[in-house]
């Protein structure tokens, strides 16, 4: 699939025409007079802006793992026939109502099936806001996503031949969320091949089904209008999952003028039927209102009466030969689509705030994490139901590849990971996710961490890349058998440059250290540094004119050129154990920085060095 190191190139129509003639290819159809041409694998993170419009996809494109593509408001992406836009890394679209991000066919007269659509790999991370995707075969396809990988809001999917969206969460993962989406005039509107949530949305005028849930986990649908679809509003056709059963929930939604409002069917490939709770919905003038059991809904063709005034009909509503609604609403359900003024929109919960991680327990072998509760746990919307804690020995800012460690009930503000502390040679990173009653999730920006590294005997240059609540020098260097620790302070406003802690002396002026500082440490015997704290989502290290002795407080590997972009730096030096007596070497712009590196950086002007995790 094209070159492995391509970047978009701004190119005019005259140049393109000349290249096309020489290559014997037609690269830019007449619809594009000047374009940013994209083809092949994107191996460098990038930001696409409207200034580069339109972005012309001439062949299959893949965002590689570890690469982030951010697409800003107003960008238009036009795809050639059979082109697919693949995502193995991260895709972030930041459109608005007035300036959406558009993915469309490059044909003069676009039509369904012109191109293949956006294909999301299982471990990718995709966040789409203000996206319009049209005239493809598969729309947005994201099956078996893991971690917290797919969030789509305020977006439109239309005129796609197969389906507007196919998505579903993998087993034991946080599932995709579709909120405020308008899915219309496709083959199927939404095809759920796993767990997903559809909220505050409109699914309308699709040729076959509004939502088709064929296999995998349950679906959650609320405050959504499912109308005028050619066959079914929602078709649930999945074999009964292994016990314990997880029920699909469909509530506070409208099903109107579909051939069948809701169909609950047995999976022809296996026994049983999808298990669902369907209540407080409005069924209005569907040819067949429903094909199986539901309870507590409004049915536009119900003719019963309410003699006791409790809001429910006196006699059940017959759904089919073996199913009835024993509690049919006598009037449309107010506050839900199709039933009068809408109620308040349920928003995702506010994330919990990580406070600290510490080594605890017998011989400090455990890691205990604490946090402030979500503002919607006991307050706000009061709808938090759980906290999910994910963990990994390898850091990822979005939790990709993390495993679910624990699901904790509302009101829980701490967790102990037994055996993950001292004597465990692995690093541990923990991502906290807040979950509400409708399935919305919100991940905390900062992560908890237990960090360990083996420190050889002799002179060592290092830093500790996590934020510790106890910044005393002995805690920062916990586990290290050292004799002397030193740091250098840029002289602005200081009476001296070097601060020292010498264990052979009863005094010392190096008493504390944080993640922004580098340390020279004279180590007596090889030992393990083991600490616990927080990985901050972002932090700033101030560099003064002259030499700065700083730590690289990020778990994202970057080259010197990438990390110090914008700084007027002349020299960067790092540790080299094979280069006595100073144990330093000058680093090139192409050298990579690693978490826990100590650095000498010389700048000619003050600079606020922003680092993100």
N, C-alpha and C positions, 0 to 999 in steps of 0.2 A: 504494500500500500504506500507508494510514493517514497520520498526521502524520509530519513529518520531524524532530520534536523531542519525542518522547514519552518520558515516564519512568513506571515503575510507580507506582501509587497504591494505598495501603491503603484499602479501602472496605468498609463493612458491608453486610449483605444488605438491610437496610431501605432504605438510600440507593440501592443498585443497583436494587432493585425499583421505586422511584419513578422513577429515570432511565429504566428500561426501559419503563415505562408511557408516559412522556412521549414517548420516541423511537419507540415502537411496535416495540421490539426486545426479544428475550429475551437478556440478556447473560450471566447467571449461572445455569446449570442447578442443579437441586435438590441435586446432590452437593456444592456449595460454598456454605457459609453466610456466609463472609467471605473475601475474597481480595485479592491484589495483582493488579490487572488490567493486562495487557500487550497492546498492539496497535500495529502499525506499525513504523517504523524507529527503532532506538535509536541516537541520535547522541552520547550521553555515556557514558563508561565508568562502570560501576556494579558493586556487589557485592550479590548476592542472598543473604540469610541465612534460616535457618529461622524467624526471627521473623515473616517476611512470608508464611508458608505459608497456603494454597497459592497459587502463581503461576498465574493463569488466563489462558491465551492465547486471546483472543477472535477474533483474525484472524491473518493472516500476520505474522510478526515477522522483522525483518532486523537483525542487528548490523552497523552500517555499517563501512566500511573505516576503520582508525585507531582504532576503538572496541574496548575490552576489557570483556567481561562475565565476572565471576568468580562461580561458584555454589558456595556453601559446603555442607558436609556437612549432610544432613538436609532439604534443600530438595526440595519436590515441585512439579513443573510439570505442569499439566493442560491439554490442548489440546482446543479445540472441533473439530467436524467440518471437514475439508478444510484445517485450519490447517497451515502449514509453518513450521518454525523455521529461518530462514536465517542463515548466518554468512559475512559478507564480511570482518569484522575478526578478532577473537580471542575464543574461547570456552574458558574454563578451568573444569572441574568438579572439585571436590575432595571427593568423597564418601569414605566409609569403609565397612568391612564392616558395622558396626552402624548406620551412618547414611548410606546411599547417597543420591546425587542421583537422583531419579526423574522420568522423563518418561513420561507416560501419557495415555490418553484421559480426557476428563471425562464420558463417558457413564456412566449409572447402572450398566449392565452392560457393561463394556468388551469389545470384540471386535477382532480383526484388521481393519485397513483403516479404523479410526475417524478417523484423522488422517494427515497425510502423512509426518511424521518430521522429522529434522534434515538440512538440506541445506547442505553446506560448499562454498563457492566456491573456485576454484583457488588464489588467492593468500592464502586465510585461514590462520589458525593455530589449531589445536584440540588441546587436551590434556585428555583425559578420564580420570579415575580414580574408581572407585567409582560408576559410572553404571549405572542400570537403565532400559532403554528398551523399551516394550511397546506393542502394539495399534495400530501405525501401518501404513502401506502400505510405506514404503521404509526404515524403520529409520534407520540412519546412512548418508548418501550423500555421498561425498567422492571425486569422480573427477578425476584430473589435477591433484592438489595439487602445489604447487611448493615450493621451499625445504625447510625441515624442518617441514612443516605439520601432521602428524597423528600423534598418539601416544595409544593407547587401552590402559588397563591396568585389571585387576581389575574388569571390567564385565560386564554381562549384557544380551543382546539376545534377546527372546522374543516369540512370538505376533505377529509382523509378517507381513502377507500376501505381500509381494513378496520381501524378503530382510532378514536382520538387519543386514548391513553390505554396502554396495557402496563399494569404495575402490580406489585405484590411484595410484601416483606418476607424475608427468609425466616426459618424457624428460630425462635428465641431472640429475635431482633426487634428493635423499634421499627414500626411499620411506616410506609409512605403516608403522607397527609396531603390531601387535595382540598384547598379552601378557597372559596370565591372563584371557582372555575366555571366557565361557560363552554360546554361541550355540545356541539350541535352539527347536524348534517354530515355525520360520518357513517361508516358501516355500522359497527357497534360504537356507542359513546365511550364507555369505560369497560375494559375487560380486566377483571381482578383475578390474577393467578397467585394469590397469596393474601395475607392480611393487608388491609388498607382502610383509611378513613376518608369519607367524602362529607364535607360540611359546608353549609352556607353557599350552595352551588346551584346551577341550573343545567340540567341534562335534557336536551330537547331536540326533536325532529331528526333523530338518527334513524337510518334505514331499518335496522334490525332492533337491537335492544339498547335501552338507556344505559343500564349497568348489567354486565354478565359476570357472575362469580362462579367460576367453573371448578376450582380446586384450591387446595392450600388452606390457609387460616380463615378466620371469620372476617366479615366486613362490617364497618360502622358507618351508618348514614344518618345524618341529622340536618334539620333545617334546610332541606334541599327540595327543589322542584324537579320532578321527573315527568315530562309531559310530551305528548304527541310523537312518541316513538313508534316505529312501524310494527314491531312485534310486542316486546315486553318492556314495561318500565324497569323492573328488576327481575332477573332470572337467577335464582339460587339453585345450582345443580352441583352438589359436592357430596361425596361419600361421607358418612359419619366419621369424624376424626377419632383417633384413639382416646380413650378416657384419660384424664377428665375432659369433658366436652367444653369447648369455648364457643359461646353462642354469638352469632351475628346479631347486631342490634340495629334496627331501622325505626327511627322515631322522629316525630315532629317534622314530617315531610309531606309533600303533595305528589299524588299519582293521578294524572288527569289525561284522558283522551288517548291512552295507549291501547293496543289490542288487548293486552293483559296487564293489569296494574302490577301485581307481584306474582311470580311463579316460583313455587318451591318444588323442585323435582328431585327424584333419585338419580344418582350418577349411574349411567348405563354400564360403566366399567366396574362398579362395585356396589355392595349392599348399602342400605341406609339412605338417609337424606340429610341435607344441611339442617343444622339446628339453629333456629332464629327466634328472637323476640321482636315482635312487630307491634308497635302500639303508638297511640296519639298521632296517627297519620290521617290525612284526608284523601279518600278515594273518590274521584269525581269523573263520572261519565267515561270510564274505561269500558271497552266492549265486554271484557270479562274482568270483573273487579280484582279477583285474586283466584289462585288455583290451589291454595292449601291454607292450613290453619293460621289464623292471626287473632289478636284480641285487643279490644279497646281502641277502635278506629272509627272514623266517620265514613259512611258509605252513602254516596249521593242517591242510590236507588233503594235505600232502606225505607220501608213504609210503616214501620212500627210507631208506637206512641210512648210517651214518658209520663205515666200517670202519677208517679210520686215525685216528679220534679228533680230527680238526682242527676240529670244530664245524660243518662244512659237509657236506651230503649228497654221496654218491658219484656220483649221477646228477643231471642238471639237472631243474628243475621246469618243466613245460610250462605256459606262461601262456596262449597262444592258438596259432593255426595257425602263426604266424611268429615267435613270441617265446618265449624260455626264460630262466629264472634259472639261470645256470651255477653259482652259489654259494649255494644255499639253506641257510639256517640250519637245523640239526637240532632246535634248541630255541628257544623265544622269546628275543628279544634282551633280555638283562638290562639294567636301568637305563633302559629305554624304556617308555612306556605299553603295557600289555598283556604285558609281559615280566618282571615282578618289581619289586622295590623301585626307585623312580626314582632316577636319579643326581642329582648336584648341579644346581640350577637355574642356567642361564647368565644372568648379570646383564648389563645394559648396561655398557660400559666406563667407567672413570673418565675424565673429560675431561682433555685436555692443559691446561697452565697457561701462558697467554701471559706472556712475560717482557718483551719490548721490541720496538719498531719504530724503526729509524733510517734516516736518509738516507745512502746509501752510493754507491760507484761513482764513475765519472768525472763530476766537477762535481756530485756528489750527486744524480744523476738517477734513482737506483733507490731502492726501499724494501725493506729487509731485515728480516724478522720472525724472532724466535727464541722458543722455548717449551720448557718442561719436558715430557717425554714423559708420556703417560697412565700411571697406576700399574699398568695391565694390559698395558703394552708391555714385555715382558721380565721382568715380575714379576706378582704377583696372579694373574688367570686366564690370563695369557700368550696372549690371543687377539686382540689388536689386529692388524688386517691393513693398515690404511691411515689416513691423515689426509686429509680433504677440506677444501680452502680455498675459500671462497666470497667474492666481492667485489662491491662496488657503489659508485657515486659518491654515493648517498643512504643515510643511516643508517637502519637498522631493527633494533630490539633482537632480533627473532626471525629475522632474515635473510630476511624476505619480499622477493622480487624480486631477491635476490642471484644471481649467476651462478657456476657452478663454474669456478674458475681452474685448479686443479691437484688431482690425486689423487697423494698421496705415500706411499711404502711405509713400513711399520713401521720404527721406529728413526730416522726423519727428524725433526729438531728445528729446522729453519730453512727459509726460502724467500725468494727475492729476486724482487720484481716489477719487472722491468726497464722503465725509462722512466716510472715512476709518481711520481718524486720532483720535484726542482727543474725548473722550466720546464713542468711539466704543470699546467695551471690548475685541474684538478679535485680535489675531495676524494676520498679513497679509504678505504673501510671494509672490513675483512676479518674473516670469521667462520670459526673453526677448528672442525671437526667430527671427532671420533674414531669410527672404525668397527671393529667386531669381526667375527669369522668368521661369525657367524650373522646379520649384518645389523643388529645393534643399533648405534645411534649416540648420541653424547653431545656436545653443543656446549659450548664453553668460554663461561663467563659474560662475560668481558671480550673486547673486540674490539681488533684492531690498527687503526691509523688513520694516514693522512697528511692533515694539515689545512692548508689554504691560504686566505688572504683578502687582498684588495688593500687597502692602507692609504693613504688620501689624504694629501697634505701638510697640515701644520698640527697643531693640538691634536686628539688622538684619545683616546677612552676605550675600552679593550678588555680582553679576557682571552683566555687560550689554554685551550680547554676539554678538552684531553687531558693525560694524565699522561706527563711526559717523564722519562727516566732522567737526563738532564743538565739540571738546573734553573738553570744559570748564566744570568744575565740576557741575555747576548749570544746564547746558544742559544735561549732562550725567544723572543727577538725576531729570530730568524734571518731574514735577508733584508730587514729593515726599515732604511732609512737614517734613523736618528733622532739627535737631539741630546741630549734629556733624557728620562729615564723616572722616574716617581715613583709611590709607593704610600703609602697611609695605613694606619697600624696603630692599632687601638683602644687607648686609653691604658692599659688595665689591665695593670700590670706592666711598662710600657714607659717608657723615659726620654724619648722624643720620639714625635711622631705621624707625621711624614713621613720616608720613606726615599727617597733620590735616587741616580740614576746619571747623571752629567753627563759627556759625552764630552769636554767642554772642560776638565775638571779631572782631575788625576792620582789622585784618590781618590773613593770613593763608598760609601755604606752600603747601597744596594740592590744586593745581589750575586746573589740568587737569587729566583725566583718560581715558584709552582706554579699548578695549575688553579683553585684556590679564590680567587686574588687578582685584583683589578682593577688596571689600570695606566693612568695618564695618560702619554701618549707624545707628545712634540713631534717631528713627522716632518719631515725636511728636504725630501724629494722623494717623490712617490708611489712605493710599492714593495710587493712581495709578501712577506707573512709566510708561511713554509713550515716546518712542523715535522712530526715523526713520533713516535708514542708509542702509548699505550693509551687506549681509551675504557673507563673503569671501569663495571662494571654498576651499582655504587652507591657513593656517597661521602657524607660528612657535612661540612658547613661550619658551624662554631660561630659564632653571632652573640652578641656581648656587648651589655649595656645601652648604649644610645646609638647613635652612627653607626658603621656597618660598611661598609668599602669592599671589595666582593667581586666575583668573577666568576660568571657563570652557566655552570657546568661540566656541562651536559647537552645532548644533541642531540635531546631531546624538547621540542617547543614547548608551553609552558604559559602560561596567563594569570598575572598577578601573584597573583590570588586563589587559583588552583589551586596555584601553586608555594609560596606562603607560608601555606597553610592550617595553622592551629594556632599561628602566631606572632603575638605582640602587636606588630604593626608599625604605625607611624603614618605614615611617609612612605617612598616609594621614588622615587629619581631616576635617570634614565638620560641617555645622551648625546643631544645635539641640536646638530648642526653649524651650524644656522641661528639659534642663540640665544647669541651672544657677550655678554659676555666669559667667562661661566662654562660655556657649552656644555652646559647641563643643562636638563631639564624634569621636572616632577613627573609620574610615571606613574600612570595610573588602574588600578583592580583588573582592568579588562577588557583592558588592554594585554598583548600577548604578549611573552614573553622568547625570545631567540634564542641559540644557542650562540655564545660569544665576547663576549656583552654584559658590560660593566662596570657596576656598580650601587652606588649609595649606598642603604643600608637602615637606617632608624632603628627600633629596637625598645625597648620599655619593660621587657622581661624577657629573660634569657638564653634562647637557643633553639638546639637542634641541628637544622640545616636539612638534611634528608635528600633527596638527589637520586638518581634512578635513570635509567638509559639502557636 
